[in-house]
Every structure is written in structure tokens, then in C-alpha cells.
Amino acid sequence: MIGAYSDYQIELSNKVLYLRDSLKLTYKAIAEYLIHKGYRSPRGCDLSSESVFSIYKKRKIRDARLQAPPQMRLDNIRIID
């Protein structure tokens, strides 16, 4: 699938979602926790509160898009006898 998350991105975003939604940590606290555990951004940079927010936001958007029911539209329908 084009644009699919790597295994590392899935693991990182799952941790971010858990820490934010279940434990109600701030983005700064999540970044500090993940840095302490040895995590880095998918491109190898240090995590910041902004990057954690971006991971969280994009994952929520992606999940909503993938779980939404497909929308179908019919155009130019002709009935021929």
C-alpha cells in the first residue's frame, strides 16, 4: 500500500496515542518519556512536543480516513429499453 506506515511508525504512533488518550499526558511529557526510552522521530531526529503533536494528529486523521465507510456516487445513469 502506498504511503503505508513502517513498523517503527506504527509502534511510535501507537505509543503516542496510548500516552495521550489513556494516560492524558501532555505532548511535552510524551516527548520526554519517549526520548528517555530511546525513541526518535521516523527520520532519526529528536522528538519535540511539536513532532509528537504532529504524529498524534496525523495518526488520528489516518485512522478516521481508513475506518470511514466508502462513499459511492453514481453519475450519468441511463435506462435503455
BAZA-845172 format. One record per residue (C-alpha): x, y, z. Coordinates in steps of 0.2 Angstrom, whole numbers, padded with zeros to 4 digits, always signed. Layout:
<sites>
XYZ/...
</sites>
This chain:
<sites>
+0000+0000+0000/+0007+0017-0005/+0010+0028+0010/+0008+0014+0022/+0017+0016+0039/+0033+0007+0043/+0033-0005+0058/+0043+0009+0068/+0030+0022+0063/+0016+0011+0069/+0025+0007+0085/+0029+0025+0089/+0011+0032+0084/+0003+0018+0095/+0014+0023+0110/+0009+0042+0107/-0009+0038+0106/-0009+0027+0121/+0001+0040+0131/-0011+0054+0126/-0028+0046+0126/-0026+0034+0140/-0014+0042+0152/-0018+0060+0147/+0000+0066+0146/+0004+0082+0138/+0014+0082+0122/+0029+0088+0130/+0028+0074+0143/+0026+0062+0130/+0041+0068+0120/+0052+0067+0136/+0046+0050+0140/+0049+0043+0123/+0066+0051+0122/+0070+0043+0139/+0065+0026+0131/+0077+0029+0116/+0064+0034+0103/+0067+0046+0089/+0057+0053+0075/+0055+0042+0060/+0068+0052+0051/+0080+0050+0066/+0079+0067+0074/+0075+0071+0092/+0057+0071+0097/+0049+0088+0102/+0032+0092+0108/+0028+0098+0091/+0033+0082+0082/+0023+0072+0095/+0008+0083+0091/+0010+0080+0073/+0012+0061+0075/-0004+0061+0085/-0014+0072+0074/-0009+0063+0058/-0012+0046+0065/-0030+0052+0071/-0033+0058+0053/-0027+0042+0045/-0037+0031+0056/-0053+0041+0053/-0050+0040+0034/-0047+0021+0034/-0061+0017+0046/-0074+0028+0037/-0087+0019+0026/-0083+0021+0007/-0093+0034-0001/-0101+0030-0018/-0108+0041-0031/-0117+0036-0047/-0116+0048-0061/-0124+0048-0079/-0136+0034-0077/-0146+0029-0092/-0160+0017-0093/-0162+0009-0110/-0177-0001-0116/
</sites>
